[in-house]
């Protein structure tokens, strides 16, 4: 496989783009699809992280080929990630970003505050020893079909185990970070900050596998 000059990331979340760029160490130019004019709305209706990551990466690649918005040798990268809570039978899982949308009436994703509030409410009577869960991430790197090669994709997975707190703490994260305390630490992801989080998170584990693959 020829190493790409550029990876177009299938997200509008600048936190994710920066995290990915930091972990890859600047060896490959990473850009967000949101920085491209006319970027498409990506459909993710799978029931697994793997299915959603592949769907987003392949849809973005198709659009890039049609629009020629990026030149050179590029690939697309998509992740699907979420929080799996054991006491909730793995929920919110693939619905993590839109967990509270049914309650707020919002289209698409709900905001972090609403998602966290719903999770805390559902866990209200769950004892500490049963508040276990994990962040899981699946990354898909997609190489579009070329004149002499078929389309290919590669998947990389990471998971970070932890426990859910009774209230949020910290302001250096996003999503469920203020509620999630990774095993072996006394602070939440939102208190630990990106420097520490980027060494232990689910996404950093998947990205480490991606980086090793690209190197």
Beta strands, then each sheet from edge to edge (+ up, - down):
strand 1: 6-9
strand 2: 29-32
strand 3: 74-85
strand 4: 132-143
strand 5: 152-164
strand 6: 180-182
sheet 1: 2+ 1+ 3+ 4- 5+ 6-
end
